[in-house]
Amino acid sequence: MGKDKMQKKDVDQVEKKITFEEVFPQIKERLEQQEIATAPGRMAFEFHFTDLKGVFYLEADNGKIHVEPYDYYDKNGVFTASAATYQALIDGSLTPVTAFAAGRLKVDGDADLIKTLETFFEGKD
């Protein structure tokens, strides 16, 4: 029994918990690389994590994208997902529509915003 506790402790020490501070720069870099020439006007979304402390926003304003680690008060909608889901969206292995349908991405606002979000996660390799 003591050996089991020791092994669990060793595993816990090896497993590193990911933090918002580690995830956000990757998300910001990837999203700011997107070219959104087809998004006229201004749209803003706020993103919350289910498993990390932190929030960020994405603002598209006449084709330019801004991503910052703050609340955004004049937003079109709020999305909530795990860090793993956001990373899958960023790397293109998951689409917002699929994530929403699977219950991995929640939206506070018009559900049609999920389709709008697709344009930001289409990816540019």
N, CA, C and O atoms as CSV, one atom per row, in Angstrom:
chain,resi,resn,atom,element,x,y,z
A,1,MET,N,N,0.826,-1.192,0.000
A,1,MET,CA,C,0.000,0.000,0.000
A,1,MET,C,C,0.864,1.246,0.000
A,1,MET,O,O,0.580,2.192,-0.736
A,2,GLY,N,N,1.904,1.268,0.804
A,2,GLY,CA,C,2.803,2.411,0.833
A,2,GLY,C,C,3.491,2.609,-0.508
A,2,GLY,O,O,3.758,3.740,-0.915
A,3,LYS,N,N,3.776,1.509,-1.194
A,3,LYS,CA,C,4.421,1.580,-2.506
A,3,LYS,C,C,3.497,2.245,-3.533
A,3,LYS,O,O,3.957,3.023,-4.368
A,4,ASP,N,N,2.165,1.932,-3.470
A,4,ASP,CA,C,1.196,2.540,-4.382
A,4,ASP,C,C,1.144,4.051,-4.197
A,4,ASP,O,O,1.090,4.805,-5.169
A,5,LYS,N,N,1.160,4.484,-2.940
A,5,LYS,CA,C,1.137,5.923,-2.663
A,5,LYS,C,C,2.409,6.580,-3.198
A,5,LYS,O,O,2.361,7.691,-3.726
A,6,MET,N,N,3.531,5.902,-3.065
A,6,MET,CA,C,4.799,6.441,-3.541
A,6,MET,C,C,4.777,6.571,-5.061
A,6,MET,O,O,5.229,7.581,-5.600
A,7,GLN,N,N,4.254,5.554,-5.762
A,7,GLN,CA,C,4.186,5.603,-7.220
A,7,GLN,C,C,3.259,6.729,-7.678
A,7,GLN,O,O,3.572,7.436,-8.635
A,8,LYS,N,N,2.125,6.899,-7.004
A,8,LYS,CA,C,1.200,7.970,-7.367
A,8,LYS,C,C,1.874,9.321,-7.185
A,8,LYS,O,O,1.719,10.204,-8.028
A,9,LYS,N,N,2.604,9.493,-6.122
A,9,LYS,CA,C,3.301,10.751,-5.865
A,9,LYS,C,C,4.323,11.028,-6.962
A,9,LYS,O,O,4.449,12.159,-7.432
A,10,ASP,N,N,5.055,9.982,-7.368
A,10,ASP,CA,C,6.041,10.134,-8.438
A,10,ASP,C,C,5.368,10.540,-9.750
A,10,ASP,O,O,5.871,11.409,-10.462
A,11,VAL,N,N,4.238,9.918,-10.069
A,11,VAL,CA,C,3.506,10.241,-11.294
A,11,VAL,C,C,3.008,11.677,-11.227
A,11,VAL,O,O,3.120,12.415,-12.206
A,12,ASP,N,N,2.460,12.085,-10.084
A,12,ASP,CA,C,1.965,13.452,-9.922
A,12,ASP,C,C,3.079,14.470,-10.108
A,12,ASP,O,O,2.846,15.542,-10.667
A,13,GLN,N,N,4.264,14.160,-9.656
A,13,GLN,CA,C,5.376,15.093,-9.797
A,13,GLN,C,C,5.833,15.192,-11.248
A,13,GLN,O,O,6.289,16.248,-11.685
A,14,VAL,N,N,5.713,14.098,-11.996
A,14,VAL,CA,C,6.130,14.085,-13.389
A,14,VAL,C,C,5.116,14.834,-14.251
A,14,VAL,O,O,5.494,15.577,-15.157
A,15,GLU,N,N,3.800,14.634,-13.963
A,15,GLU,CA,C,2.758,15.306,-14.730
A,15,GLU,C,C,2.758,16.783,-14.377
A,15,GLU,O,O,2.539,17.160,-13.225
A,16,LYS,N,N,3.000,17.598,-15.359
A,16,LYS,CA,C,3.019,19.035,-15.142
A,16,LYS,C,C,1.676,19.604,-15.544
A,16,LYS,O,O,1.191,19.339,-16.643
A,17,LYS,N,N,1.086,20.367,-14.684
A,17,LYS,CA,C,-0.175,21.025,-14.992
A,17,LYS,C,C,0.099,22.197,-15.917
A,17,LYS,O,O,0.980,23.017,-15.658
A,18,ILE,N,N,-0.659,22.265,-16.986
A,18,ILE,CA,C,-0.509,23.377,-17.920
A,18,ILE,C,C,-1.238,24.591,-17.341
A,18,ILE,O,O,-2.253,24.453,-16.659
A,19,THR,N,N,-0.714,25.755,-17.618
A,19,THR,CA,C,-1.315,26.977,-17.088
A,19,THR,C,C,-1.786,27.874,-18.237
A,19,THR,O,O,-1.380,27.696,-19.385
A,20,PHE,N,N,-2.635,28.822,-17.913
A,20,PHE,CA,C,-3.106,29.800,-18.886
A,20,PHE,C,C,-1.924,30.557,-19.487
A,20,PHE,O,O,-1.895,30.827,-20.688
A,21,GLU,N,N,-0.963,30.893,-18.649
A,21,GLU,CA,C,0.210,31.643,-19.106
A,21,GLU,C,C,1.019,30.876,-20.148
A,21,GLU,O,O,1.716,31.488,-20.958
A,22,GLU,N,N,0.936,29.550,-20.140
A,22,GLU,CA,C,1.628,28.730,-21.131
A,22,GLU,C,C,0.792,28.559,-22.409
A,22,GLU,O,O,1.335,28.532,-23.513
A,23,VAL,N,N,-0.511,28.445,-22.251
A,23,VAL,CA,C,-1.404,28.193,-23.376
A,23,VAL,C,C,-1.679,29.456,-24.184
A,23,VAL,O,O,-1.681,29.420,-25.415
A,24,PHE,N,N,-1.910,30.567,-23.497
A,24,PHE,CA,C,-2.357,31.779,-24.183
A,24,PHE,C,C,-1.408,32.261,-25.281
A,24,PHE,O,O,-1.886,32.591,-26.367
A,25,PRO,N,N,-0.081,32.320,-25.059
A,25,PRO,CA,C,0.792,32.805,-26.145
A,25,PRO,C,C,0.670,31.981,-27.429
A,25,PRO,O,O,0.752,32.533,-28.526
A,26,GLN,N,N,0.475,30.678,-27.302
A,26,GLN,CA,C,0.302,29.817,-28.479
A,26,GLN,C,C,-0.988,30.170,-29.212
A,26,GLN,O,O,-1.013,30.277,-30.438
A,27,ILE,N,N,-2.047,30.347,-28.447
A,27,ILE,CA,C,-3.348,30.701,-29.031
A,27,ILE,C,C,-3.258,32.060,-29.715
A,27,ILE,O,O,-3.705,32.221,-30.851
A,28,LYS,N,N,-2.685,33.026,-29.027
A,28,LYS,CA,C,-2.556,34.386,-29.571
A,28,LYS,C,C,-1.768,34.378,-30.884
A,28,LYS,O,O,-2.194,34.969,-31.876
A,29,GLU,N,N,-0.630,33.712,-30.880
A,29,GLU,CA,C,0.219,33.684,-32.075
A,29,GLU,C,C,-0.522,33.075,-33.262
A,29,GLU,O,O,-0.499,33.618,-34.366
A,30,ARG,N,N,-1.167,31.960,-33.026
A,30,ARG,CA,C,-1.857,31.258,-34.111
A,30,ARG,C,C,-3.029,32.083,-34.651
A,30,ARG,O,O,-3.201,32.195,-35.865
A,31,LEU,N,N,-3.826,32.654,-33.762
A,31,LEU,CA,C,-4.987,33.422,-34.209
A,31,LEU,C,C,-4.582,34.707,-34.922
A,31,LEU,O,O,-5.222,35.104,-35.896
A,32,GLU,N,N,-3.541,35.351,-34.451
A,32,GLU,CA,C,-3.126,36.598,-35.081
A,32,GLU,C,C,-2.487,36.385,-36.449
A,32,GLU,O,O,-2.285,37.346,-37.191
A,33,GLN,N,N,-2.165,35.128,-36.795
A,33,GLN,CA,C,-1.636,34.805,-38.124
A,33,GLN,C,C,-2.750,34.704,-39.163
A,33,GLN,O,O,-2.486,34.720,-40.365
A,34,GLN,N,N,-3.981,34.601,-38.703
A,34,GLN,CA,C,-5.101,34.419,-39.623
A,34,GLN,C,C,-5.322,35.665,-40.469
A,34,GLN,O,O,-5.101,36.791,-40.022
A,35,GLU,N,N,-5.758,35.440,-41.682
A,35,GLU,CA,C,-6.113,36.540,-42.573
A,35,GLU,C,C,-7.634,36.539,-42.707
A,35,GLU,O,O,-8.214,35.626,-43.294
A,36,ILE,N,N,-8.254,37.543,-42.171
A,36,ILE,CA,C,-9.709,37.600,-42.166
A,36,ILE,C,C,-10.175,38.747,-43.055
A,36,ILE,O,O,-10.858,39.661,-42.592
A,37,ALA,N,N,-9.815,38.697,-44.292
A,37,ALA,CA,C,-10.203,39.753,-45.229
A,37,ALA,C,C,-11.709,39.734,-45.483
A,37,ALA,O,O,-12.277,40.742,-45.903
A,38,THR,N,N,-12.361,38.596,-45.230
A,38,THR,CA,C,-13.793,38.475,-45.501
A,38,THR,C,C,-14.653,38.897,-44.324
A,38,THR,O,O,-15.876,38.783,-44.392
A,39,ALA,N,N,-14.049,39.383,-43.246
A,39,ALA,CA,C,-14.821,39.779,-42.070
A,39,ALA,C,C,-14.887,41.305,-41.974
A,39,ALA,O,O,-14.062,41.919,-41.298
A,40,PRO,N,N,-15.866,41.921,-42.649
A,40,PRO,CA,C,-15.967,43.379,-42.599
A,40,PRO,C,C,-16.503,43.842,-41.243
A,40,PRO,O,O,-17.207,43.101,-40.557
A,41,GLY,N,N,-16.165,45.051,-40.875
A,41,GLY,CA,C,-16.660,45.583,-39.608
A,41,GLY,C,C,-15.921,45.019,-38.421
A,41,GLY,O,O,-14.792,44.542,-38.538
A,42,ARG,N,N,-16.581,45.080,-37.264
A,42,ARG,CA,C,-15.970,44.625,-36.027
A,42,ARG,C,C,-16.788,43.505,-35.402
A,42,ARG,O,O,-18.015,43.578,-35.326
A,43,MET,N,N,-16.092,42.475,-34.958
A,43,MET,CA,C,-16.690,41.394,-34.178
A,43,MET,C,C,-15.742,41.097,-33.040
A,43,MET,O,O,-14.524,41.164,-33.206
A,44,ALA,N,N,-16.290,40.770,-31.891
A,44,ALA,CA,C,-15.446,40.442,-30.739
A,44,ALA,C,C,-16.047,39.261,-29.991
A,44,ALA,O,O,-17.260,39.173,-29.799
A,45,PHE,N,N,-15.173,38.364,-29.580
A,45,PHE,CA,C,-15.575,37.184,-28.829
A,45,PHE,C,C,-14.706,37.058,-27.592
A,45,PHE,O,O,-13.521,37.389,-27.614
A,46,GLU,N,N,-15.304,36.580,-26.523
A,46,GLU,CA,C,-14.560,36.318,-25.294
A,46,GLU,C,C,-14.501,34.804,-25.120
A,46,GLU,O,O,-15.469,34.098,-25.403
A,47,PHE,N,N,-13.360,34.317,-24.655
A,47,PHE,CA,C,-13.143,32.882,-24.494
A,47,PHE,C,C,-12.809,32.564,-23.037
A,47,PHE,O,O,-11.910,33.165,-22.449
A,48,HIS,N,N,-13.537,31.620,-22.472
A,48,HIS,CA,C,-13.309,31.165,-21.102
A,48,HIS,C,C,-12.842,29.715,-21.146
A,48,HIS,O,O,-13.163,28.974,-22.075
A,49,PHE,N,N,-12.092,29.326,-20.143
A,49,PHE,CA,C,-11.601,27.957,-20.007
A,49,PHE,C,C,-12.388,27.242,-18.920
A,49,PHE,O,O,-12.752,27.846,-17.911
A,50,THR,N,N,-12.649,25.967,-19.123
A,50,THR,CA,C,-13.305,25.170,-18.088
A,50,THR,C,C,-12.288,24.621,-17.096
A,50,THR,O,O,-12.647,24.253,-15.978
A,51,ASP,N,N,-11.026,24.564,-17.497
A,51,ASP,CA,C,-10.013,23.909,-16.673
A,51,ASP,C,C,-8.823,24.791,-16.290
A,51,ASP,O,O,-7.920,24.333,-15.591
A,52,LEU,N,N,-8.811,26.024,-16.730
A,52,LEU,CA,C,-7.719,26.942,-16.394
A,52,LEU,C,C,-8.299,28.261,-15.913
A,52,LEU,O,O,-9.419,28.628,-16.268
A,53,LYS,N,N,-7.531,28.964,-15.107
A,53,LYS,CA,C,-7.933,30.308,-14.698
A,53,LYS,C,C,-7.391,31.275,-15.737
A,53,LYS,O,O,-6.179,31.398,-15.909
A,54,GLY,N,N,-8.274,31.945,-16.414
A,54,GLY,CA,C,-7.871,32.897,-17.429
A,54,GLY,C,C,-8.976,33.097,-18.445
A,54,GLY,O,O,-9.870,32.263,-18.591
A,55,VAL,N,N,-8.900,34.197,-19.131
A,55,VAL,CA,C,-9.870,34.541,-20.159
A,55,VAL,C,C,-9.128,35.342,-21.227
A,55,VAL,O,O,-8.160,36.039,-20.926
A,56,PHE,N,N,-9.583,35.240,-22.468
A,56,PHE,CA,C,-8.999,36.078,-23.506
A,56,PHE,C,C,-10.087,36.492,-24.479
A,56,PHE,O,O,-11.178,35.922,-24.507
A,57,TYR,N,N,-9.762,37.492,-25.272
A,57,TYR,CA,C,-10.711,37.900,-26.292
A,57,TYR,C,C,-10.047,37.937,-27.651
A,57,TYR,O,O,-8.830,38.066,-27.778
A,58,LEU,N,N,-10.889,37.818,-28.660
A,58,LEU,CA,C,-10.475,37.950,-30.047
A,58,LEU,C,C,-11.363,39.046,-30.632
A,58,LEU,O,O,-12.590,38.973,-30.561
A,59,GLU,N,N,-10.727,40.051,-31.204
A,59,GLU,CA,C,-11.465,41.107,-31.882
A,59,GLU,C,C,-10.996,41.155,-33.330
A,59,GLU,O,O,-9.800,41.245,-33.605
A,60,ALA,N,N,-11.943,41.095,-34.241
A,60,ALA,CA,C,-11.654,41.267,-35.665
A,60,ALA,C,C,-12.243,42.611,-36.054
A,60,ALA,O,O,-13.442,42.848,-35.910
A,61,ASP,N,N,-11.384,43.480,-36.548
A,61,ASP,CA,C,-11.825,44.830,-36.900
A,61,ASP,C,C,-11.325,45.147,-38.307
A,61,ASP,O,O,-10.143,45.419,-38.516
A,62,ASN,N,N,-12.252,45.108,-39.269
A,62,ASN,CA,C,-11.926,45.375,-40.678
A,62,ASN,C,C,-10.741,44.559,-41.181
A,62,ASN,O,O,-9.824,45.093,-41.804
A,63,GLY,N,N,-10.774,43.260,-40.903
A,63,GLY,CA,C,-9.748,42.359,-41.418
A,63,GLY,C,C,-8.528,42.168,-40.541
A,63,GLY,O,O,-7.696,41.313,-40.843
A,64,LYS,N,N,-8.389,42.924,-39.475
A,64,LYS,CA,C,-7.249,42.769,-38.558
A,64,LYS,C,C,-7.733,42.074,-37.290
A,64,LYS,O,O,-8.835,42.323,-36.802
A,65,ILE,N,N,-6.873,41.192,-36.770
A,65,ILE,CA,C,-7.230,40.431,-35.574
A,65,ILE,C,C,-6.369,40.860,-34.400
A,65,ILE,O,O,-5.156,41.032,-34.517
A,66,HIS,N,N,-7.032,41.028,-33.266
A,66,HIS,CA,C,-6.351,41.345,-32.015
A,66,HIS,C,C,-6.780,40.299,-30.992
A,66,HIS,O,O,-7.969,40.014,-30.847
A,67,VAL,N,N,-5.809,39.731,-30.284
A,67,VAL,CA,C,-6.077,38.726,-29.263
A,67,VAL,C,C,-5.336,39.148,-28.008
A,67,VAL,O,O,-4.118,39.325,-28.029
A,68,GLU,N,N,-6.073,39.310,-26.910
A,68,GLU,CA,C,-5.468,39.758,-25.653
A,68,GLU,C,C,-6.063,38.995,-24.473
A,68,GLU,O,O,-7.195,38.519,-24.548
A,69,PRO,N,N,-5.303,38.878,-23.385
A,69,PRO,CA,C,-5.761,38.107,-22.219
A,69,PRO,C,C,-6.609,38.932,-21.243
A,69,PRO,O,O,-6.253,39.085,-20.074
A,70,TYR,N,N,-7.726,39.456,-21.735
A,70,TYR,CA,C,-8.605,40.284,-20.897
A,70,TYR,C,C,-10.063,39.979,-21.217
A,70,TYR,O,O,-10.379,39.344,-22.223
A,71,ASP,N,N,-10.945,40.450,-20.330
A,71,ASP,CA,C,-12.377,40.439,-20.613
A,71,ASP,C,C,-12.650,41.463,-21.709
A,71,ASP,O,O,-11.892,42.419,-21.874
A,72,TYR,N,N,-13.718,41.266,-22.446
A,72,TYR,CA,C,-14.111,42.210,-23.483
A,72,TYR,C,C,-15.583,42.507,-23.254
A,72,TYR,O,O,-16.419,41.610,-23.353
A,73,TYR,N,N,-15.906,43.749,-22.952
A,73,TYR,CA,C,-17.256,44.068,-22.522
A,73,TYR,C,C,-18.255,44.267,-23.655
A,73,TYR,O,O,-19.446,44.030,-23.457
A,74,ASP,N,N,-17.821,44.686,-24.808
A,74,ASP,CA,C,-18.718,44.918,-25.942
A,74,ASP,C,C,-18.540,43.779,-26.938
A,74,ASP,O,O,-18.035,43.979,-28.043
A,75,LYS,N,N,-18.957,42.589,-26.537
A,75,LYS,CA,C,-18.671,41.382,-27.321
A,75,LYS,C,C,-19.940,40.843,-27.988
A,75,LYS,O,O,-21.062,41.127,-27.569
A,76,ASN,N,N,-19.719,40.065,-29.028
A,76,ASN,CA,C,-20.816,39.424,-29.734
A,76,ASN,C,C,-21.209,38.093,-29.097
A,76,ASN,O,O,-22.337,37.633,-29.271
A,77,GLY,N,N,-20.288,37.475,-28.362
A,77,GLY,CA,C,-20.582,36.204,-27.728
A,77,GLY,C,C,-19.440,35.727,-26.858
A,77,GLY,O,O,-18.323,36.239,-26.932
A,78,VAL,N,N,-19.740,34.730,-26.023
A,78,VAL,CA,C,-18.753,34.138,-25.123
A,78,VAL,C,C,-18.699,32.640,-25.399
A,78,VAL,O,O,-19.729,31.971,-25.475
A,79,PHE,N,N,-17.476,32.125,-25.548
A,79,PHE,CA,C,-17.267,30.701,-25.764
A,79,PHE,C,C,-16.563,30.116,-24.551
A,79,PHE,O,O,-15.721,30.768,-23.935
A,80,THR,N,N,-16.914,28.880,-24.215
A,80,THR,CA,C,-16.298,28.193,-23.086
A,80,THR,C,C,-15.909,26.781,-23.513
A,80,THR,O,O,-16.714,26.038,-24.075
A,81,ALA,N,N,-14.656,26.432,-23.233
A,81,ALA,CA,C,-14.146,25.099,-23.566
A,81,ALA,C,C,-12.907,24.822,-22.731
A,81,ALA,O,O,-12.409,25.703,-22.031
A,82,SER,N,N,-12.421,23.611,-22.809
A,82,SER,CA,C,-11.186,23.248,-22.117
A,82,SER,C,C,-9.989,23.734,-22.930
A,82,SER,O,O,-10.118,24.046,-24.114
A,83,ALA,N,N,-8.844,23.794,-22.296
A,83,ALA,CA,C,-7.610,24.177,-22.982
A,83,ALA,C,C,-7.319,23.209,-24.122
A,83,ALA,O,O,-6.871,23.630,-25.188
A,84,ALA,N,N,-7.568,21.919,-23.913
A,84,ALA,CA,C,-7.326,20.916,-24.950
A,84,ALA,C,C,-8.220,21.156,-26.165
A,84,ALA,O,O,-7.782,20.980,-27.302
A,85,THR,N,N,-9.462,21.554,-25.932
A,85,THR,CA,C,-10.376,21.843,-27.042
A,85,THR,C,C,-9.901,23.055,-27.819
A,85,THR,O,O,-9.891,23.038,-29.049
A,86,TYR,N,N,-9.504,24.119,-27.109
A,86,TYR,CA,C,-8.989,25.302,-27.811
A,86,TYR,C,C,-7.736,24.974,-28.617
A,86,TYR,O,O,-7.563,25.468,-29.731
A,87,GLN,N,N,-6.867,24.143,-28.055
A,87,GLN,CA,C,-5.652,23.775,-28.787
A,87,GLN,C,C,-5.999,22.957,-30.030
A,87,GLN,O,O,-5.362,23.118,-31.071
A,88,ALA,N,N,-7.005,22.078,-29.934
A,88,ALA,CA,C,-7.438,21.304,-31.097
A,88,ALA,C,C,-8.058,22.221,-32.159
A,88,ALA,O,O,-7.884,21.994,-33.356
A,89,LEU,N,N,-8.771,23.242,-31.724
A,89,LEU,CA,C,-9.318,24.216,-32.668
A,89,LEU,C,C,-8.185,24.967,-33.369
A,89,LEU,O,O,-8.214,25.168,-34.583
A,90,ILE,N,N,-7.201,25.370,-32.593
A,90,ILE,CA,C,-6.075,26.128,-33.127
A,90,ILE,C,C,-5.266,25.309,-34.130
A,90,ILE,O,O,-4.867,25.826,-35.174
A,91,ASP,N,N,-5.022,24.032,-33.819
A,91,ASP,CA,C,-4.189,23.239,-34.736
A,91,ASP,C,C,-4.992,22.636,-35.887
A,91,ASP,O,O,-4.431,21.959,-36.749
A,92,GLY,N,N,-6.289,22.877,-35.904
A,92,GLY,CA,C,-7.118,22.432,-37.022
A,92,GLY,C,C,-7.614,21.005,-36.940
A,92,GLY,O,O,-8.253,20.524,-37.877
A,93,SER,N,N,-7.337,20.309,-35.837
A,93,SER,CA,C,-7.800,18.927,-35.718
A,93,SER,C,C,-9.263,18.844,-35.268
A,93,SER,O,O,-9.836,17.755,-35.210
A,94,LEU,N,N,-9.860,19.987,-34.953
A,94,LEU,CA,C,-11.256,20.049,-34.528
A,94,LEU,C,C,-11.837,21.356,-35.051
A,94,LEU,O,O,-11.179,22.395,-35.008
A,95,THR,N,N,-13.063,21.301,-35.541
A,95,THR,CA,C,-13.721,22.530,-35.994
A,95,THR,C,C,-14.677,23.017,-34.902
A,95,THR,O,O,-15.147,22.218,-34.092
A,96,PRO,N,N,-14.964,24.308,-34.873
A,96,PRO,CA,C,-15.915,24.815,-33.888
A,96,PRO,C,C,-17.284,24.135,-33.975
A,96,PRO,O,O,-17.895,23.857,-32.943
A,97,VAL,N,N,-17.770,23.867,-35.172
A,97,VAL,CA,C,-19.079,23.222,-35.324
A,97,VAL,C,C,-19.054,21.815,-34.719
A,97,VAL,O,O,-19.985,21.420,-34.016
A,98,THR,N,N,-17.991,21.067,-34.995
A,98,THR,CA,C,-17.861,19.715,-34.440
A,98,THR,C,C,-17.727,19.764,-32.917
A,98,THR,O,O,-18.347,18.971,-32.208
A,99,ALA,N,N,-16.918,20.696,-32.421
A,99,ALA,CA,C,-16.738,20.830,-30.972
A,99,ALA,C,C,-18.056,21.191,-30.294
A,99,ALA,O,O,-18.372,20.662,-29.229
A,100,PHE,N,N,-18.817,22.083,-30.902
A,100,PHE,CA,C,-20.117,22.485,-30.355
A,100,PHE,C,C,-21.085,21.305,-30.354
A,100,PHE,O,O,-21.758,21.052,-29.356
A,101,ALA,N,N,-21.152,20.590,-31.466
A,101,ALA,CA,C,-22.060,19.440,-31.582
A,101,ALA,C,C,-21.723,18.346,-30.573
A,101,ALA,O,O,-22.607,17.637,-30.094
A,102,ALA,N,N,-20.426,18.216,-30.255
A,102,ALA,CA,C,-19.986,17.192,-29.306
A,102,ALA,C,C,-20.086,17.665,-27.854
A,102,ALA,O,O,-19.797,16.901,-26.933
A,103,GLY,N,N,-20.490,18.909,-27.647
A,103,GLY,CA,C,-20.602,19.434,-26.289
A,103,GLY,C,C,-19.282,19.894,-25.701
A,103,GLY,O,O,-19.201,20.166,-24.503
A,104,ARG,N,N,-18.243,19.987,-26.527
A,104,ARG,CA,C,-16.925,20.406,-26.044
A,104,ARG,C,C,-16.747,21.919,-26.071
A,104,ARG,O,O,-15.838,22.447,-25.430
A,105,LEU,N,N,-17.607,22.623,-26.807
A,105,LEU,CA,C,-17.555,24.074,-26.916
A,105,LEU,C,C,-18.954,24.612,-26.667
A,105,LEU,O,O,-19.909,24.227,-27.341
A,106,LYS,N,N,-19.065,25.499,-25.702
A,106,LYS,CA,C,-20.358,26.101,-25.367
A,106,LYS,C,C,-20.342,27.557,-25.799
A,106,LYS,O,O,-19.295,28.203,-25.807
A,107,VAL,N,N,-21.517,28.067,-26.159
A,107,VAL,CA,C,-21.625,29.457,-26.589
A,107,VAL,C,C,-22.707,30.156,-25.766
A,107,VAL,O,O,-23.799,29.626,-25.560
A,108,ASP,N,N,-22.374,31.346,-25.309
A,108,ASP,CA,C,-23.342,32.210,-24.654
A,108,ASP,C,C,-23.621,33.329,-25.645
A,108,ASP,O,O,-22.816,34.245,-25.811
A,109,GLY,N,N,-24.752,33.243,-26.289
A,109,GLY,CA,C,-25.099,34.155,-27.368
A,109,GLY,C,C,-25.761,33.349,-28.466
A,109,GLY,O,O,-26.143,32.200,-28.242
A,110,ASP,N,N,-25.902,33.911,-29.614
A,110,ASP,CA,C,-26.521,33.267,-30.764
A,110,ASP,C,C,-25.689,32.058,-31.200
A,110,ASP,O,O,-24.487,32.184,-31.432
A,111,ALA,N,N,-26.320,30.898,-31.312
A,111,ALA,CA,C,-25.605,29.681,-31.710
A,111,ALA,C,C,-24.994,29.815,-33.108
A,111,ALA,O,O,-24.049,29.096,-33.435
A,112,ASP,N,N,-25.513,30.715,-33.929
A,112,ASP,CA,C,-24.933,30.937,-35.256
A,112,ASP,C,C,-23.518,31.505,-35.170
A,112,ASP,O,O,-22.784,31.482,-36.158
A,113,LEU,N,N,-23.129,32.012,-34.004
A,113,LEU,CA,C,-21.765,32.521,-33.824
A,113,LEU,C,C,-20.728,31.420,-33.993
A,113,LEU,O,O,-19.566,31.694,-34.296
A,114,ILE,N,N,-21.151,30.175,-33.796
A,114,ILE,CA,C,-20.239,29.042,-33.996
A,114,ILE,C,C,-19.753,29.033,-35.448
A,114,ILE,O,O,-18.571,28.800,-35.703
A,115,LYS,N,N,-20.647,29.284,-36.389
A,115,LYS,CA,C,-20.259,29.311,-37.808
A,115,LYS,C,C,-19.331,30.490,-38.085
A,115,LYS,O,O,-18.396,30.369,-38.877
A,116,THR,N,N,-19.580,31.620,-37.444
A,116,THR,CA,C,-18.696,32.774,-37.595
A,116,THR,C,C,-17.312,32.442,-37.058
A,116,THR,O,O,-16.297,32.822,-37.640
A,117,LEU,N,N,-17.290,31.726,-35.938
A,117,LEU,CA,C,-16.018,31.345,-35.330
A,117,LEU,C,C,-15.193,30.456,-36.258
A,117,LEU,O,O,-13.963,30.475,-36.205
A,118,GLU,N,N,-15.858,29.683,-37.101
A,118,GLU,CA,C,-15.161,28.821,-38.065
A,118,GLU,C,C,-14.152,29.619,-38.886
A,118,GLU,O,O,-13.066,29.118,-39.176
A,119,THR,N,N,-14.490,30.855,-39.267
A,119,THR,CA,C,-13.596,31.635,-40.116
A,119,THR,C,C,-12.282,31.967,-39.417
A,119,THR,O,O,-11.259,32.157,-40.074
A,120,PHE,N,N,-12.306,32.037,-38.090
A,120,PHE,CA,C,-11.096,32.357,-37.346
A,120,PHE,C,C,-10.217,31.137,-37.098
A,120,PHE,O,O,-9.024,31.270,-36.826
A,121,PHE,N,N,-10.809,29.950,-37.192
A,121,PHE,CA,C,-10.061,28.731,-36.907
A,121,PHE,C,C,-9.826,27.891,-38.161
A,121,PHE,O,O,-9.482,26.714,-38.055
A,122,GLU,N,N,-10.006,28.473,-39.338
A,122,GLU,CA,C,-9.775,27.709,-40.558
A,122,GLU,C,C,-8.303,27.373,-40.734
A,122,GLU,O,O,-7.955,26.420,-41.430
A,123,GLY,N,N,-7.452,28.150,-40.108
A,123,GLY,CA,C,-6.040,27.812,-40.084
A,123,GLY,C,C,-5.287,28.206,-41.322
A,123,GLY,O,O,-5.785,28.175,-42.448
A,124,LYS,N,N,-4.071,28.573,-41.052
A,124,LYS,CA,C,-3.127,28.944,-42.102
A,124,LYS,C,C,-1.837,28.234,-41.733
A,124,LYS,O,O,-1.176,28.604,-40.762
A,125,ASP,N,N,-1.481,27.225,-42.495
A,125,ASP,CA,C,-0.279,26.446,-42.137
A,125,ASP,C,C,0.980,27.057,-42.635
A,125,ASP,O,O,2.061,26.513,-42.409
